[in-house]
Amino acid sequence: MSKKVLITGASGLIGSQLTHLLLQRGYRVAHLGRTKRAGNIPAYVWDIHKQEFETGTLHEVDVIINLAGAGVADKRWTAARKKEILESRTKSAALILKMLQTESHQVTAVVSASAIGYYGFGSAQVFEEEAKPGNDFLATVTRHWEEAIDSLGALNVRVVKLRIGIVLSNKGGALTEMARPVRWFAGSPLGTGKQYLSWIHIDDLCNLFIYAVENAAMHGAYNAVSGQWATNKELTKTIGKVLHRPVWPLPVPGFVLKIILGELAHLVLLGSKVSADKIKQSGFELKHTNLYQTVRNLLAGV
Ligand SMILES: NC(=O)c1ccc[n+]([C@@H]2O[C@H](COP(=O)([O-])OP(=O)(O)OC[C@H]3O[C@@H](n4cnc5c(N)ncnc54)[C@H](OP(=O)(O)O)[C@@H]3O)[C@@H](O)[C@H]2O)c1
């Protein structure tokens, strides 16, 4: 019988695409989320705050892919939102631990999302997996998230954490948001425009998740990035070129973004350079490493 993969937070950007790819490759897939969704995929419900899950969730599951987490860029970072961003990740990991401890199961591996936010911001160095965690809000969240995921290792399951970069997709996320003003002839760099974005094509990311499911030699943290980085200005100009739109040289000033977005503005005004060497050394082949071709593939479908 084919392997069965349970995906948490599967209704989101990555989970939707990953589900599609896993099914194409002959895997059986089940979803675990906050609400029951109608559809062909078996779906189970959990409540991370009550630490409860539906009976049967782990039935025949071989691998768990953990994607659950409140979107970091979806809302202003009020104190309540910051708490939700953190707890949606740590409590999800805690509930996976509880499920594995209390249910009889055949799970051999958990492959979890993490984020390059782990390292903090800055372009003075290229971050490899051994680098120390940063100390800003996102870095602190990611460190706690990874610690919660690491605790699963005590249960004799293989644990892989993919520190995901900025996912480029045409169905949502950073590229969709950046392309919107460009389409409307209002594209300009943000802040200095010099902040580095370490990006990955969504297809490469989903293939990397599947590679981590299949490759028993993978353990611990891996950067999930293309190994190429572009400044905010370069990416905006590339979108303009693909969409045949001008990009205005005058940037949107950082202070304006801080007024509009508050602390969340850090996410668009700061960046980092992150290495893909470790995933390449593990044998994974990235298909999309050219920025122009990646943006063209996603926005122009070629
Ligand atoms: N996209 C990126 O550029 C990127 C970059 C770095 C890291 N990541 C990480 O990768 C993971 C998946 O990313 P994505 O882009 O697919 O995210 P997404 O589209 O926001 O989906 C995340 C899913 O998590 C669940 N969720 C949302 N709020 C929650 C809450 N308060 N408590 C528990 N579950 C909640 C939802 O699934 P249900 O409604 O089905 O429960 C949601 O569909 C996230 O953890 C994200 O932080 C993404």
The ligand as a Gaussian input file, in Angstrom:
#p B3LYP/6-31G(d) Opt

LIG

0 1
 N        4.608000      31.171000       2.552000
 C        5.817000      31.581000       2.942000
 O        6.460000      32.437000       2.272000
 C        6.451000      30.985000       4.176000
 C        7.768000      31.383000       4.495000
 C        8.356000      30.862000       5.650000
 C        7.656000      29.975000       6.448000
 N        6.386000      29.614000       6.110000
 C        5.661000      28.716000       7.041000
 O        5.146000      27.582000       6.367000
 C        3.876000      27.226000       6.937000
 C        2.853000      27.130000       5.824000
 O        2.897000      28.360000       5.081000
 P        1.688000      28.829000       4.149000
 O        2.210000      29.945000       3.328000
 O        1.025000      27.674000       3.521000
 O        0.747000      29.440000       5.283000
 P       -0.824000      29.786000       5.209000
 O       -1.285000      29.878000       3.786000
 O       -1.029000      30.959000       6.096000
 O       -1.475000      28.470000       5.854000
 C       -1.191000      28.078000       7.169000
 C       -2.328000      27.206000       7.685000
 O       -2.178000      27.132000       9.108000
 C       -3.450000      27.030000       9.724000
 N       -3.609000      28.109000      10.696000
 C       -3.797000      29.443000      10.453000
 N       -3.955000      30.119000      11.604000
 C       -3.875000      29.200000      12.602000
 C       -3.983000      29.272000      14.005000
 N       -4.210000      30.440000      14.637000
 N       -3.857000      28.130000      14.730000
 C       -3.635000      26.935000      14.100000
 N       -3.553000      26.798000      12.761000
 C       -3.651000      27.923000      12.019000
 C       -4.503000      27.176000       8.613000
 O       -4.996000      25.870000       8.277000
 P       -6.458000      25.356000       8.793000
 O       -7.394000      26.504000       8.606000
 O       -6.723000      24.199000       7.857000
 O       -6.298000      24.956000      10.223000
 C       -3.725000      27.768000       7.456000
 O       -4.259000      27.402000       6.215000
 C        3.520000      28.312000       7.961000
 O        3.758000      27.829000       9.245000
 C        4.467000      29.448000       7.615000
 O        4.868000      30.201000       8.738000
 C        5.764000      30.094000       4.992000

